[in-house]
């Protein structure tokens, strides 16, 4: 099965977020074809959470896992460390007081 390019996936994700009125911004533009994606959710109360996709070799699937959570500065530091050893990484930042990110919805959940 052919895989989607990262740019295509990011554009589709941003469109779904806009449709749900969830503000989102690309804060780091990675490799268009195969860059990894981090999603940061800012709940606008000083707290944040970041997810990255991990490969599960037992299930032969990818899933979103929490990379960091807590104070926004702590989450930003974790994202900075990831960016330091992966120059092709994308970072998408969402702002939603209700904590919506849509990563658990069909089509985005794996």
PDB file as gemmi writes it, atoms N, CA and C in Angstrom:
CRYST1    1.000    1.000    1.000  90.00  90.00  90.00 P 1                      
ATOM      1  N   UNK A   1       0.832  -1.166   0.000  1.00  0.00           N  
ATOM      2  CA  UNK A   1       0.000   0.000   0.000  1.00  0.00           C  
ATOM      3  C   UNK A   1       0.885   1.241   0.000  1.00  0.00           C  
ATOM      4  N   UNK A   2       0.563   2.210  -0.826  1.00  0.00           N  
ATOM      5  CA  UNK A   2       1.335   3.450  -0.896  1.00  0.00           C  
ATOM      6  C   UNK A   2       1.039   4.312   0.326  1.00  0.00           C  
ATOM      7  N   UNK A   3       2.062   4.973   0.828  1.00  0.00           N  
ATOM      8  CA  UNK A   3       1.894   5.873   1.970  1.00  0.00           C  
ATOM      9  C   UNK A   3       1.705   7.290   1.484  1.00  0.00           C  
ATOM     10  N   UNK A   4       0.949   8.062   2.235  1.00  0.00           N  
ATOM     11  CA  UNK A   4       0.764   9.475   1.934  1.00  0.00           C  
ATOM     12  C   UNK A   4       2.041  10.234   2.259  1.00  0.00           C  
ATOM     13  N   UNK A   5       2.290  11.311   1.515  1.00  0.00           N  
ATOM     14  CA  UNK A   5       3.414  12.160   1.883  1.00  0.00           C  
ATOM     15  C   UNK A   5       3.057  12.908   3.160  1.00  0.00           C  
ATOM     16  N   UNK A   6       4.063  13.316   3.879  1.00  0.00           N  
ATOM     17  CA  UNK A   6       3.820  14.061   5.107  1.00  0.00           C  
ATOM     18  C   UNK A   6       3.080  15.355   4.813  1.00  0.00           C  
ATOM     19  N   UNK A   7       3.476  16.056   3.765  1.00  0.00           N  
ATOM     20  CA  UNK A   7       2.820  17.320   3.425  1.00  0.00           C  
ATOM     21  C   UNK A   7       1.326  17.121   3.179  1.00  0.00           C  
ATOM     22  N   UNK A   8       0.958  16.066   2.467  1.00  0.00           N  
ATOM     23  CA  UNK A   8      -0.444  15.778   2.200  1.00  0.00           C  
ATOM     24  C   UNK A   8      -1.192  15.523   3.507  1.00  0.00           C  
ATOM     25  N   UNK A   9      -0.597  14.709   4.401  1.00  0.00           N  
ATOM     26  CA  UNK A   9      -1.231  14.402   5.670  1.00  0.00           C  
ATOM     27  C   UNK A   9      -1.408  15.672   6.508  1.00  0.00           C  
ATOM     28  N   UNK A  10      -0.366  16.492   6.581  1.00  0.00           N  
ATOM     29  CA  UNK A  10      -0.436  17.735   7.360  1.00  0.00           C  
ATOM     30  C   UNK A  10      -1.540  18.637   6.813  1.00  0.00           C  
ATOM     31  N   UNK A  11      -1.597  18.816   5.500  1.00  0.00           N  
ATOM     32  CA  UNK A  11      -2.632  19.667   4.903  1.00  0.00           C  
ATOM     33  C   UNK A  11      -4.030  19.136   5.216  1.00  0.00           C  
ATOM     34  N   UNK A  12      -4.217  17.826   5.138  1.00  0.00           N  
ATOM     35  CA  UNK A  12      -5.520  17.230   5.435  1.00  0.00           C  
ATOM     36  C   UNK A  12      -5.868  17.403   6.924  1.00  0.00           C  
ATOM     37  N   UNK A  13      -4.899  17.226   7.803  1.00  0.00           N  
ATOM     38  CA  UNK A  13      -5.129  17.399   9.240  1.00  0.00           C  
ATOM     39  C   UNK A  13      -5.510  18.842   9.555  1.00  0.00           C  
ATOM     40  N   UNK A  14      -4.796  19.784   8.975  1.00  0.00           N  
ATOM     41  CA  UNK A  14      -5.120  21.192   9.208  1.00  0.00           C  
ATOM     42  C   UNK A  14      -6.530  21.525   8.715  1.00  0.00           C  
ATOM     43  N   UNK A  15      -6.935  20.940   7.595  1.00  0.00           N  
ATOM     44  CA  UNK A  15      -8.290  21.173   7.084  1.00  0.00           C  
ATOM     45  C   UNK A  15      -9.337  20.625   8.053  1.00  0.00           C  
ATOM     46  N   UNK A  16      -9.099  19.450   8.606  1.00  0.00           N  
ATOM     47  CA  UNK A  16     -10.046  18.879   9.577  1.00  0.00           C  
ATOM     48  C   UNK A  16     -10.117  19.734  10.834  1.00  0.00           C  
ATOM     49  N   UNK A  17      -8.989  20.257  11.274  1.00  0.00           N  
ATOM     50  CA  UNK A  17      -8.987  21.126  12.447  1.00  0.00           C  
ATOM     51  C   UNK A  17      -9.760  22.411  12.168  1.00  0.00           C  
ATOM     52  N   UNK A  18      -9.546  23.012  10.997  1.00  0.00           N  
ATOM     53  CA  UNK A  18     -10.282  24.229  10.633  1.00  0.00           C  
ATOM     54  C   UNK A  18     -11.781  23.964  10.610  1.00  0.00           C  
ATOM     55  N   UNK A  19     -12.187  22.811  10.082  1.00  0.00           N  
ATOM     56  CA  UNK A  19     -13.593  22.453  10.007  1.00  0.00           C  
ATOM     57  C   UNK A  19     -14.220  22.385  11.400  1.00  0.00           C  
ATOM     58  N   UNK A  20     -13.428  22.032  12.417  1.00  0.00           N  
ATOM     59  CA  UNK A  20     -13.902  21.960  13.805  1.00  0.00           C  
ATOM     60  C   UNK A  20     -13.620  23.252  14.578  1.00  0.00           C  
ATOM     61  N   UNK A  21     -13.171  24.294  13.871  1.00  0.00           N  
ATOM     62  CA  UNK A  21     -12.846  25.589  14.494  1.00  0.00           C  
ATOM     63  C   UNK A  21     -11.781  25.466  15.584  1.00  0.00           C  
ATOM     64  N   UNK A  22     -10.772  24.642  15.310  1.00  0.00           N  
ATOM     65  CA  UNK A  22      -9.632  24.495  16.214  1.00  0.00           C  
ATOM     66  C   UNK A  22      -8.447  25.200  15.553  1.00  0.00           C  
ATOM     67  N   UNK A  23      -7.994  26.328  16.126  1.00  0.00           N  
ATOM     68  CA  UNK A  23      -6.850  27.026  15.540  1.00  0.00           C  
ATOM     69  C   UNK A  23      -5.594  26.144  15.554  1.00  0.00           C  
ATOM     70  N   UNK A  24      -4.901  26.116  14.427  1.00  0.00           N  
ATOM     71  CA  UNK A  24      -3.690  25.313  14.312  1.00  0.00           C  
ATOM     72  C   UNK A  24      -2.694  26.012  13.404  1.00  0.00           C  
ATOM     73  N   UNK A  25      -1.412  25.818  13.716  1.00  0.00           N  
ATOM     74  CA  UNK A  25      -0.340  26.477  12.988  1.00  0.00           C  
ATOM     75  C   UNK A  25       0.822  25.511  12.806  1.00  0.00           C  
ATOM     76  N   UNK A  26       1.448  25.563  11.655  1.00  0.00           N  
ATOM     77  CA  UNK A  26       2.685  24.819  11.458  1.00  0.00           C  
ATOM     78  C   UNK A  26       3.798  25.697  12.004  1.00  0.00           C  
ATOM     79  N   UNK A  27       4.438  25.248  13.078  1.00  0.00           N  
ATOM     80  CA  UNK A  27       5.499  26.045  13.687  1.00  0.00           C  
ATOM     81  C   UNK A  27       6.888  25.554  13.267  1.00  0.00           C  
ATOM     82  N   UNK A  28       6.917  24.391  12.656  1.00  0.00           N  
ATOM     83  CA  UNK A  28       8.163  23.873  12.092  1.00  0.00           C  
ATOM     84  C   UNK A  28       7.803  23.034  10.876  1.00  0.00           C  
ATOM     85  N   UNK A  29       8.341  23.410   9.736  1.00  0.00           N  
ATOM     86  CA  UNK A  29       8.060  22.729   8.470  1.00  0.00           C  
ATOM     87  C   UNK A  29       9.181  21.748   8.193  1.00  0.00           C  
ATOM     88  N   UNK A  30       8.843  20.475   8.197  1.00  0.00           N  
ATOM     89  CA  UNK A  30       9.836  19.443   7.966  1.00  0.00           C  
ATOM     90  C   UNK A  30       9.874  18.991   6.523  1.00  0.00           C  
ATOM     91  N   UNK A  31      10.396  17.809   6.309  1.00  0.00           N  
ATOM     92  CA  UNK A  31      10.503  17.240   4.979  1.00  0.00           C  
ATOM     93  C   UNK A  31       9.111  16.950   4.423  1.00  0.00           C  
ATOM     94  N   UNK A  32       8.848  17.420   3.201  1.00  0.00           N  
ATOM     95  CA  UNK A  32       7.526  17.261   2.600  1.00  0.00           C  
ATOM     96  C   UNK A  32       7.161  15.805   2.331  1.00  0.00           C  
ATOM     97  N   UNK A  33       8.144  14.976   2.071  1.00  0.00           N  
ATOM     98  CA  UNK A  33       7.838  13.603   1.679  1.00  0.00           C  
ATOM     99  C   UNK A  33       7.736  12.637   2.851  1.00  0.00           C  
ATOM    100  N   UNK A  34       8.661  12.731   3.787  1.00  0.00           N  
ATOM    101  CA  UNK A  34       8.712  11.694   4.818  1.00  0.00           C  
ATOM    102  C   UNK A  34       9.090  12.209   6.201  1.00  0.00           C  
ATOM    103  N   UNK A  35       8.836  13.474   6.493  1.00  0.00           N  
ATOM    104  CA  UNK A  35       9.174  13.995   7.813  1.00  0.00           C  
ATOM    105  C   UNK A  35       8.236  13.477   8.881  1.00  0.00           C  
ATOM    106  N   UNK A  36       8.756  13.284  10.077  1.00  0.00           N  
ATOM    107  CA  UNK A  36       7.919  12.902  11.216  1.00  0.00           C  
ATOM    108  C   UNK A  36       7.085  14.105  11.634  1.00  0.00           C  
ATOM    109  N   UNK A  37       5.969  13.854  12.333  1.00  0.00           N  
ATOM    110  CA  UNK A  37       5.065  14.918  12.756  1.00  0.00           C  
ATOM    111  C   UNK A  37       4.905  14.872  14.268  1.00  0.00           C  
ATOM    112  N   UNK A  38       5.064  16.030  14.898  1.00  0.00           N  
ATOM    113  CA  UNK A  38       4.717  16.212  16.309  1.00  0.00           C  
ATOM    114  C   UNK A  38       3.520  17.140  16.360  1.00  0.00           C  
ATOM    115  N   UNK A  39       2.580  16.846  17.233  1.00  0.00           N  
ATOM    116  CA  UNK A  39       1.409  17.697  17.420  1.00  0.00           C  
ATOM    117  C   UNK A  39       1.425  18.191  18.853  1.00  0.00           C  
ATOM    118  N   UNK A  40       1.409  19.520  18.987  1.00  0.00           N  
ATOM    119  CA  UNK A  40       1.393  20.139  20.322  1.00  0.00           C  
ATOM    120  C   UNK A  40       0.031  20.780  20.537  1.00  0.00           C  
ATOM    121  N   UNK A  41      -0.599  20.461  21.661  1.00  0.00           N  
ATOM    122  CA  UNK A  41      -1.866  21.065  22.046  1.00  0.00           C  
ATOM    123  C   UNK A  41      -1.621  22.024  23.197  1.00  0.00           C  
ATOM    124  N   UNK A  42      -1.923  23.284  22.962  1.00  0.00           N  
ATOM    125  CA  UNK A  42      -1.826  24.326  23.981  1.00  0.00           C  
ATOM    126  C   UNK A  42      -3.245  24.586  24.466  1.00  0.00           C  
ATOM    127  N   UNK A  43      -3.509  24.350  25.754  1.00  0.00           N  
ATOM    128  CA  UNK A  43      -4.852  24.546  26.285  1.00  0.00           C  
ATOM    129  C   UNK A  43      -5.067  25.960  26.825  1.00  0.00           C  
ATOM    130  N   UNK A  44      -4.121  26.834  26.565  1.00  0.00           N  
ATOM    131  CA  UNK A  44      -4.228  28.263  26.877  1.00  0.00           C  
ATOM    132  C   UNK A  44      -4.366  28.556  28.370  1.00  0.00           C  
ATOM    133  N   UNK A  45      -3.870  27.637  29.189  1.00  0.00           N  
ATOM    134  CA  UNK A  45      -3.872  27.837  30.635  1.00  0.00           C  
ATOM    135  C   UNK A  45      -2.481  27.571  31.218  1.00  0.00           C  
ATOM    136  N   UNK A  46      -1.472  27.622  30.346  1.00  0.00           N  
ATOM    137  CA  UNK A  46      -0.106  27.352  30.772  1.00  0.00           C  
ATOM    138  C   UNK A  46       0.284  25.891  30.639  1.00  0.00           C  
ATOM    139  N   UNK A  47      -0.664  25.051  30.268  1.00  0.00           N  
ATOM    140  CA  UNK A  47      -0.422  23.620  30.128  1.00  0.00           C  
ATOM    141  C   UNK A  47      -0.413  23.231  28.656  1.00  0.00           C  
ATOM    142  N   UNK A  48       0.255  22.138  28.345  1.00  0.00           N  
ATOM    143  CA  UNK A  48       0.329  21.661  26.962  1.00  0.00           C  
ATOM    144  C   UNK A  48       0.596  20.164  26.966  1.00  0.00           C  
ATOM    145  N   UNK A  49       0.404  19.580  25.805  1.00  0.00           N  
ATOM    146  CA  UNK A  49       0.694  18.164  25.586  1.00  0.00           C  
ATOM    147  C   UNK A  49       1.196  18.021  24.162  1.00  0.00           C  
ATOM    148  N   UNK A  50       2.146  17.123  23.957  1.00  0.00           N  
ATOM    149  CA  UNK A  50       2.662  16.867  22.610  1.00  0.00           C  
ATOM    150  C   UNK A  50       2.599  15.375  22.331  1.00  0.00           C  
ATOM    151  N   UNK A  51       2.234  15.036  21.082  1.00  0.00           N  
ATOM    152  CA  UNK A  51       2.158  13.653  20.632  1.00  0.00           C  
ATOM    153  C   UNK A  51       3.121  13.428  19.484  1.00  0.00           C  
ATOM    154  N   UNK A  52       3.574  12.198  19.348  1.00  0.00           N  
ATOM    155  CA  UNK A  52       4.336  11.774  18.187  1.00  0.00           C  
ATOM    156  C   UNK A  52       3.849  10.379  17.819  1.00  0.00           C  
ATOM    157  N   UNK A  53       4.079  10.006  16.567  1.00  0.00           N  
ATOM    158  CA  UNK A  53       3.625   8.693  16.115  1.00  0.00           C  
ATOM    159  C   UNK A  53       4.723   7.678  16.345  1.00  0.00           C  
ATOM    160  N   UNK A  54       4.313   6.564  16.896  1.00  0.00           N  
ATOM    161  CA  UNK A  54       5.244   5.477  17.185  1.00  0.00           C  
ATOM    162  C   UNK A  54       4.801   4.234  16.423  1.00  0.00           C  
ATOM    163  N   UNK A  55       5.774   3.459  16.014  1.00  0.00           N  
ATOM    164  CA  UNK A  55       5.496   2.206  15.326  1.00  0.00           C  
ATOM    165  C   UNK A  55       5.418   1.087  16.345  1.00  0.00           C  
ATOM    166  N   UNK A  56       4.348   0.304  16.273  1.00  0.00           N  
ATOM    167  CA  UNK A  56       4.176  -0.856  17.144  1.00  0.00           C  
ATOM    168  C   UNK A  56       4.494  -2.098  16.319  1.00  0.00           C  
ATOM    169  N   UNK A  57       5.685  -2.680  16.487  1.00  0.00           N  
ATOM    170  CA  UNK A  57       6.075  -3.815  15.655  1.00  0.00           C  
ATOM    171  C   UNK A  57       5.215  -5.063  15.887  1.00  0.00           C  
ATOM    172  N   UNK A  58       4.651  -5.223  17.068  1.00  0.00           N  
ATOM    173  CA  UNK A  58       3.823  -6.400  17.337  1.00  0.00           C  
ATOM    174  C   UNK A  58       2.511  -6.342  16.558  1.00  0.00           C  
ATOM    175  N   UNK A  59       1.931  -5.151  16.465  1.00  0.00           N  
ATOM    176  CA  UNK A  59       0.662  -4.996  15.741  1.00  0.00           C  
ATOM    177  C   UNK A  59       0.871  -4.536  14.308  1.00  0.00           C  
ATOM    178  N   UNK A  60       2.118  -4.192  13.962  1.00  0.00           N  
ATOM    179  CA  UNK A  60       2.450  -3.672  12.634  1.00  0.00           C  
ATOM    180  C   UNK A  60       1.605  -2.440  12.300  1.00  0.00           C  
ATOM    181  N   UNK A  61       1.486  -1.543  13.285  1.00  0.00           N  
ATOM    182  CA  UNK A  61       0.711  -0.317  13.113  1.00  0.00           C  
ATOM    183  C   UNK A  61       1.464   0.857  13.711  1.00  0.00           C  
ATOM    184  N   UNK A  62       0.992   2.024  13.373  1.00  0.00           N  
ATOM    185  CA  UNK A  62       1.488   3.259  13.993  1.00  0.00           C  
ATOM    186  C   UNK A  62       0.378   3.811  14.873  1.00  0.00           C  
ATOM    187  N   UNK A  63       0.792   4.421  15.972  1.00  0.00           N  
ATOM    188  CA  UNK A  63      -0.196   5.035  16.863  1.00  0.00           C  
ATOM    189  C   UNK A  63       0.391   6.291  17.483  1.00  0.00           C  
ATOM    190  N   UNK A  64      -0.479   7.191  17.900  1.00  0.00           N  
ATOM    191  CA  UNK A  64      -0.063   8.429  18.541  1.00  0.00           C  
ATOM    192  C   UNK A  64       0.200   8.158  20.009  1.00  0.00           C  
ATOM    193  N   UNK A  65       1.348   8.618  20.494  1.00  0.00           N  
ATOM    194  CA  UNK A  65       1.703   8.491  21.902  1.00  0.00           C  
ATOM    195  C   UNK A  65       2.108   9.860  22.432  1.00  0.00           C  
ATOM    196  N   UNK A  66       1.852  10.076  23.700  1.00  0.00           N  
ATOM    197  CA  UNK A  66       2.236  11.330  24.329  1.00  0.00           C  
ATOM    198  C   UNK A  66       3.753  11.374  24.448  1.00  0.00           C  
ATOM    199  N   UNK A  67       4.328  12.446  23.927  1.00  0.00           N  
ATOM    200  CA  UNK A  67       5.767  12.677  24.020  1.00  0.00           C  
ATOM    201  C   UNK A  67       6.084  13.416  25.315  1.00  0.00           C  
ATOM    202  N   UNK A  68       5.263  14.419  25.625  1.00  0.00           N  
ATOM    203  CA  UNK A  68       5.468  15.227  26.832  1.00  0.00           C  
ATOM    204  C   UNK A  68       4.150  15.897  27.203  1.00  0.00           C  
ATOM    205  N   UNK A  69       3.974  16.171  28.478  1.00  0.00           N  
ATOM    206  CA  UNK A  69       2.794  16.908  28.929  1.00  0.00           C  
ATOM    207  C   UNK A  69       3.130  17.630  30.223  1.00  0.00           C  
ATOM    208  N   UNK A  70       2.399  18.697  30.465  1.00  0.00           N  
ATOM    209  CA  UNK A  70       2.626  19.492  31.665  1.00  0.00           C  
ATOM    210  C   UNK A  70       2.709  20.958  31.312  1.00  0.00           C  
ATOM    211  N   UNK A  71       3.587  21.674  32.018  1.00  0.00           N  
ATOM    212  CA  UNK A  71       3.747  23.098  31.730  1.00  0.00           C  
ATOM    213  C   UNK A  71       4.228  23.279  30.303  1.00  0.00           C  
ATOM    214  N   UNK A  72       3.744  24.335  29.664  1.00  0.00           N  
ATOM    215  CA  UNK A  72       4.069  24.550  28.255  1.00  0.00           C  
ATOM    216  C   UNK A  72       5.573  24.615  28.009  1.00  0.00           C  
ATOM    217  N   UNK A  73       6.315  25.231  28.905  1.00  0.00           N  
ATOM    218  CA  UNK A  73       7.767  25.328  28.727  1.00  0.00           C  
ATOM    219  C   UNK A  73       8.422  23.942  28.719  1.00  0.00           C  
ATOM    220  N   UNK A  74       7.921  23.025  29.525  1.00  0.00           N  
ATOM    221  CA  UNK A  74       8.439  21.661  29.565  1.00  0.00           C  
ATOM    222  C   UNK A  74       8.168  20.941  28.253  1.00  0.00           C  
ATOM    223  N   UNK A  75       6.970  21.126  27.725  1.00  0.00           N  
ATOM    224  CA  UNK A  75       6.598  20.500  26.456  1.00  0.00           C  
ATOM    225  C   UNK A  75       7.430  21.094  25.322  1.00  0.00           C  
ATOM    226  N   UNK A  76       7.599  22.417  25.337  1.00  0.00           N  
ATOM    227  CA  UNK A  76       8.420  23.064  24.308  1.00  0.00           C  
ATOM    228  C   UNK A  76       9.858  22.559  24.342  1.00  0.00           C  
ATOM    229  N   UNK A  77      10.380  22.320  25.543  1.00  0.00           N  
ATOM    230  CA  UNK A  77      11.748  21.803  25.665  1.00  0.00           C  
ATOM    231  C   UNK A  77      11.855  20.402  25.068  1.00  0.00           C  
ATOM    232  N   UNK A  78      10.853  19.567  25.302  1.00  0.00           N  
ATOM    233  CA  UNK A  78      10.855  18.213  24.730  1.00  0.00           C  
ATOM    234  C   UNK A  78      10.793  18.271  23.208  1.00  0.00           C  
ATOM    235  N   UNK A  79       9.971  19.170  22.675  1.00  0.00           N  
ATOM    236  CA  UNK A  79       9.891  19.332  21.220  1.00  0.00           C  
ATOM    237  C   UNK A  79      11.221  19.834  20.678  1.00  0.00           C  
ATOM    238  N   UNK A  80      11.863  20.740  21.385  1.00  0.00           N  
ATOM    239  CA  UNK A  80      13.171  21.248  20.976  1.00  0.00           C  
ATOM    240  C   UNK A  80      14.212  20.150  20.914  1.00  0.00           C  
ATOM    241  N   UNK A  81      14.186  19.233  21.892  1.00  0.00           N  
ATOM    242  CA  UNK A  81      15.131  18.114  21.885  1.00  0.00           C  
ATOM    243  C   UNK A  81      14.887  17.213  20.674  1.00  0.00           C  
ATOM    244  N   UNK A  82      13.626  16.922  20.382  1.00  0.00           N  
ATOM    245  CA  UNK A  82      13.300  16.093  19.216  1.00  0.00           C  
ATOM    246  C   UNK A  82      13.765  16.765  17.929  1.00  0.00           C  
ATOM    247  N   UNK A  83      13.531  18.067  17.838  1.00  0.00           N  
ATOM    248  CA  UNK A  83      13.937  18.818  16.642  1.00  0.00           C  
ATOM    249  C   UNK A  83      15.449  18.831  16.494  1.00  0.00           C  
ATOM    250  N   UNK A  84      16.163  18.758  17.614  1.00  0.00           N  
ATOM    251  CA  UNK A  84      17.614  18.777  17.580  1.00  0.00           C  
ATOM    252  C   UNK A  84      18.221  17.566  16.904  1.00  0.00           C  
ATOM    253  N   UNK A  85      17.579  16.406  17.037  1.00  0.00           N  
ATOM    254  CA  UNK A  85      18.148  15.234  16.378  1.00  0.00           C  
ATOM    255  C   UNK A  85      17.320  14.733  15.209  1.00  0.00           C  
ATOM    256  N   UNK A  86      16.309  15.499  14.780  1.00  0.00           N  
ATOM    257  CA  UNK A  86      15.566  15.169  13.562  1.00  0.00           C  
ATOM    258  C   UNK A  86      15.260  16.462  12.807  1.00  0.00           C  
ATOM    259  N   UNK A  87      16.131  16.854  11.897  1.00  0.00           N  
ATOM    260  CA  UNK A  87      15.929  18.125  11.184  1.00  0.00           C  
ATOM    261  C   UNK A  87      14.751  18.090  10.211  1.00  0.00           C  
ATOM    262  N   UNK A  88      14.188  16.911   9.938  1.00  0.00           N  
ATOM    263  CA  UNK A  88      13.076  16.794   8.994  1.00  0.00           C  
ATOM    264  C   UNK A  88      11.703  16.813   9.655  1.00  0.00           C  
ATOM    265  N   UNK A  89      11.668  17.082  10.954  1.00  0.00           N  
ATOM    266  CA  UNK A  89      10.436  16.983  11.720  1.00  0.00           C  
ATOM    267  C   UNK A  89       9.489  18.167  11.468  1.00  0.00           C  
ATOM    268  N   UNK A  90       8.203  17.886  11.481  1.00  0.00           N  
ATOM    269  CA  UNK A  90       7.156  18.902  11.430  1.00  0.00           C  
ATOM    270  C   UNK A  90       6.620  19.089  12.845  1.00  0.00           C  
ATOM    271  N   UNK A  91       6.234  20.328  13.194  1.00  0.00           N  
ATOM    272  CA  UNK A  91       5.554  20.589  14.457  1.00  0.00           C  
ATOM    273  C   UNK A  91       4.293  21.381  14.133  1.00  0.00           C  
ATOM    274  N   UNK A  92       3.161  20.848  14.571  1.00  0.00           N  
ATOM    275  CA  UNK A  92       1.873  21.508  14.402  1.00  0.00           C  
ATOM    276  C   UNK A  92       1.387  21.875  15.794  1.00  0.00           C  
ATOM    277  N   UNK A  93       1.060  23.136  15.997  1.00  0.00           N  
ATOM    278  CA  UNK A  93       0.568  23.577  17.299  1.00  0.00           C  
ATOM    279  C   UNK A  93      -0.906  23.933  17.205  1.00  0.00           C  
ATOM    280  N   UNK A  94      -1.689  23.354  18.126  1.00  0.00           N  
ATOM    281  CA  UNK A  94      -3.119  23.620  18.225  1.00  0.00           C  
ATOM    282  C   UNK A  94      -3.382  24.439  19.473  1.00  0.00           C  
ATOM    283  N   UNK A  95      -4.440  25.230  19.421  1.00  0.00           N  
ATOM    284  CA  UNK A  95      -4.874  25.978  20.597  1.00  0.00           C  
ATOM    285  C   UNK A  95      -6.339  25.667  20.830  1.00  0.00           C  
ATOM    286  N   UNK A  96      -6.631  25.003  21.951  1.00  0.00           N  
ATOM    287  CA  UNK A  96      -8.010  24.650  22.246  1.00  0.00           C  
ATOM    288  C   UNK A  96      -8.176  24.452  23.746  1.00  0.00           C  
ATOM    289  N   UNK A  97      -8.984  25.297  24.356  1.00  0.00           N  
ATOM    290  CA  UNK A  97      -9.213  25.203  25.802  1.00  0.00           C  
ATOM    291  C   UNK A  97      -9.848  23.871  26.202  1.00  0.00           C  
ATOM    292  N   UNK A  98     -10.648  23.304  25.314  1.00  0.00           N  
ATOM    293  CA  UNK A  98     -11.325  22.036  25.610  1.00  0.00           C  
ATOM    294  C   UNK A  98     -10.412  20.822  25.424  1.00  0.00           C  
ATOM    295  N   UNK A  99      -9.231  21.031  24.879  1.00  0.00           N  
ATOM    296  CA  UNK A  99      -8.276  19.933  24.719  1.00  0.00           C  
ATOM    297  C   UNK A  99      -8.519  19.057  23.506  1.00  0.00           C  
ATOM    298  N   UNK A 100      -9.260  19.553  22.522  1.00  0.00           N  
ATOM    299  CA  UNK A 100      -9.522  18.758  21.320  1.00  0.00           C  
ATOM    300  C   UNK A 100      -8.292  18.744  20.414  1.00  0.00           C  
ATOM    301  N   UNK A 101      -7.997  17.562  19.853  1.00  0.00           N  
ATOM    302  CA  UNK A 101      -6.859  17.424  18.939  1.00  0.00           C  
ATOM    303  C   UNK A 101      -7.194  16.552  17.735  1.00  0.00           C  
ATOM    304  N   UNK A 102      -8.254  15.768  17.814  1.00  0.00           N  
ATOM    305  CA  UNK A 102      -8.770  14.910  16.737  1.00  0.00           C  
ATOM    306  C   UNK A 102      -7.869  13.723  16.393  1.00  0.00           C  
ATOM    307  N   UNK A 103      -6.763  13.535  17.069  1.00  0.00           N  
ATOM    308  CA  UNK A 103      -5.851  12.446  16.732  1.00  0.00           C  
ATOM    309  C   UNK A 103      -6.443  11.067  17.020  1.00  0.00           C  
ATOM    310  N   UNK A 104      -7.519  11.031  17.798  1.00  0.00           N  
ATOM    311  CA  UNK A 104      -8.165   9.755  18.099  1.00  0.00           C  
ATOM    312  C   UNK A 104      -9.328   9.452  17.160  1.00  0.00           C  
ATOM    313  N   UNK A 105      -9.539  10.302  16.145  1.00  0.00           N  
ATOM    314  CA  UNK A 105     -10.617  10.090  15.196  1.00  0.00           C  
ATOM    315  C   UNK A 105     -10.182   9.174  14.050  1.00  0.00           C  
ATOM    316  N   UNK A 106     -11.142   8.469  13.450  1.00  0.00           N  
ATOM    317  CA  UNK A 106     -10.817   7.590  12.320  1.00  0.00           C  
ATOM    318  C   UNK A 106     -10.071   8.348  11.216  1.00  0.00           C  
ATOM    319  N   UNK A 107      -9.050   7.718  10.696  1.00  0.00           N  
ATOM    320  CA  UNK A 107      -8.232   8.327   9.661  1.00  0.00           C  
ATOM    321  C   UNK A 107      -7.026   9.055  10.218  1.00  0.00           C  
ATOM    322  N   UNK A 108      -7.088   9.451  11.462  1.00  0.00           N  
ATOM    323  CA  UNK A 108      -5.961  10.127  12.109  1.00  0.00           C  
ATOM    324  C   UNK A 108      -5.389   9.302  13.243  1.00  0.00           C  
ATOM    325  N   UNK A 109      -6.133   8.301  13.681  1.00  0.00           N  
ATOM    326  CA  UNK A 109      -5.776   7.558  14.881  1.00  0.00           C  
ATOM    327  C   UNK A 109      -4.686   6.525  14.701  1.00  0.00           C  
ATOM    328  N   UNK A 110      -4.286   6.258  13.473  1.00  0.00           N  
ATOM    329  CA  UNK A 110      -3.207   5.277  13.295  1.00  0.00           C  
ATOM    330  C   UNK A 110      -2.327   5.661  12.130  1.00  0.00           C  
TER     331      UNK A 110                                                      
END                                                                             
